[in-house]
Amino acid sequence: MARINLLDTRTTSFGDLIGNGKIYRVPLFQRDYSWKEENWEDLWQDILIIYYDPDSSHYMGALVLQSSGTSDKEFTIIDGQQRLATLSIVAIAVIEKIQKLVEQEEHKEANQERQEILKRTYLSDRDPRSLRYSSKIILNENNNDFYQSNLINLRQPLNVRSLSKSNQLLWQAFQYFSNRLGELQEVIQDGEKLAEFLTNAIAQRLLFIQINVEDELNAYTVFETLNARGIELSSTDLLKNYLFSRFQGPDDLQEAQRQWRRIVNTVQMEKFPEFLRYYLSLKETRVRRERLFKIVREAVKNGQQAFELLDRLEDYSSLFIALGNSNDDFWRDNPENRPYIRELELFRVKQAYPTLFAAYRNFSPDNFTRLVKLVCVLSFRYTVVSSLNPNELETLYNKVAISIMKGEITNPRQVFDALRSIYVSDEKFSQDFSLLSISTKGQKRKLVRYILWKLEIDASERQDISEDSFSVEHILPESPTDDWRRNFTDSQIEEMVYRIGNLTPLEPKLNRQVGNGSYSIKQEAYQESVYRLTRNISAEDWVVDALTTRQRQLAQRATHIWRSDFYS
């Protein structure tokens, strides 16, 4: 692995950062200010600890900065904007308290001078034209105007409720720290102590590890190395900022913003890296999460290429979400896909997404449906029943996706041929199904119901059976009585109570009626059931051999239910 070229790594304090004449910019389109009271409270408690213990300090984490390349005085804040913005607000709250003392004629001249020094040190000098103060920290496009106009200039907003959510948080942060300062009675009435609180405690003993990187690629790699909390949001922001940096004019930039918002609103910010990885797998092999930024950076060099990528991502975004939701409106015009999409949900299958991405754009609607059905069969055999290594699936589906995009694979049969190695043979599938055990508790219960439903439809040859119409009956009960323990040892009960051969569909009323009763009582109720699987339970007594025999019979039925249309 190539060495990361870090310009500088050092331990630094907030005061050293902010008091060195440098400017720190949050990328224009970085996420908005988002800290809330629990974050402010944590920070305030840390501040109090170092204030009351003069020998202590507090580590604030890593701060990742990118040099501008044109000036050694300006840096982009890649990671750390929430912390730096909040500490700046603490400084503003201290300065506001000194301003109050000036207004109260408390050592007016001295406090005015302190106020000016603190403003120049922590907020920057006044603009000679407007006489307003501008911050050494410049926030993103949604927050900066409010931050500069209101917070730094100590101007209360006319209508807080009309502010955006993030600007409300900025104002609430200022109020929070102003109120906490007001509780420090030994500090609040003395300008000198207020200045000392800021310069000696906050500025000097809140420490960062400062990492300076020279470009976006190194910044991204640092993110992956640090594995910081919130990394997915941060890495997504970095990808977005790189794309936006390719645009030259404001019109293009605004259109890119709108398009980005549509994409992220569809796929959700936290799922974006996953979505991008599946999309890039249409052309690239072995796309790992840590390579996402590098791949994009190598492929996108200008605004036109950035727009092309955004267009394609937007095109696939709705499909990405719909593949995980059978009820999505996306399937309204092709409802025949819904049952198979629901199976993908149940099986938690995502390795096939690149193949499904490629097929949706290149296959006919009928062939796409046949492909989704094939993926369901492959997944049920390979993952659900045989529990084989899923890593091989991702590699194969990746290769198939690329072949579809190249026009080398044009129909589902060719996909099956390419994936034949992961099609579990009938013999192995039957053997594995004969031993299949799935808990009926939690999320797995839905999977059990699905399996029994499919088996019952095949046994009864009825298509009108509802998957939600029956209860899952445990023939050997989950809490067996002493009567049951004559036929099963404790270890056999533990092993067999969730075996598919021990489960059967039963009407809720009958299920409640039989409870944990004996097998003879249950068998009478089973004969009243409308479900063929249940009426077919004919063993004289329910013992280990009877359960095993029934499950082998169900395995034979399952082998032809979950069989590929292309297998011969």
Disulfide bonds with the S-S distance in Angstrom:
none
